[in-house]
Amino acid sequence: MQYKDLAEHLGAIMALLGIFAGIAGFLFWRMLVRMEQKLDDLHASTFQCRAELPERFLGRGEFRKEKEDLWNAVNTHSHSSEGRVVR
């Protein structure tokens, strides 16, 4: 193979490499954009769930008595001589 033949095809090879590099760059950019959208959706749903939690669980009236009893047990208990909790 002579170098003249290679020089004749070098332009076509470089053009094909440029086209394939452009396609690969475009696909990589598209993948990053989709990943960014998915991360934004995950972030939004996580913080939306975190914002809803106090309304759904902490302020429920039917658990108020149980919660007060638990805090009362934590704050006003004593221990036996073996170290066990006595109410």
N, C-alpha and C positions, 0 to 999 in steps of 0.2 A: 504494500500500500504506500503510495507516495503522498507527500504532504500537500501537493496541489489538490488532490481529490478531497482531502480533509478540509482544506481552506474553502473549497466550493460549498461544502455542506455545513460549515460552521455557522453561517447566518441562519439557516433553517433550524439547526439544533438550538441556537440561542433563542430564537423566536419561540420555539416549542417550550423550552425551559421557562421563559418569561410567562407564557400563557399558563403553564401548569403551576408556576409559583403564584400567579394572580388568582387562579381558581382555589389553590390551597389557602391563600390568605383570606379570600372571601369566605370560605367555609369555616375557617377558624374564627373569624370575626362574628359570623352568624351564630356559631356555637357559644361564644362568649356573651352575646346579646341575649340569647335564650337562657343561659345560665343566670345572668343578671336578673332577668324577669322572674325566674323561679325563686331566686333568693329574695327578691323584693316581696313576692307573694307570701313566702314563708315568714318573712319578718313581719309583714302586716298581720297575718293570721295569728302569729304568736303573740304580738302585743295586743291584738283585739281580744284574744282569749284571756290574757293576763288582766286586761281591763274589766272583763266581764266576771271574773272569779269572785271579787268581793260582793258583787250584787247577787250572785247565785248561791254562795255558800255561807258567808259570814253574817249576813243580816237576816237569816231565816228565823222567824219567830218560833217555830216548833222545836228548834234546837237550843233556844235560850236557857231553858231550865236545866238541861243537861250540861250546857257549857258553864253555867253558874255553879252547879254542883261539882263539876270537875275542878274549877278554880278554887272553890271553897275547900275541897279535899287537898289540893296542893298547898294552899296557904295556911290551913288550920289542921294540921295533923301532928301526931307525936310518934315517938319510937319506943318500942319495948326495950328491955335490957339486952335482948339478942340482936337488936337493930332492925326489927321488923316494924312496918308501918301500922300504927293503931289509930283508928278514926274516933 
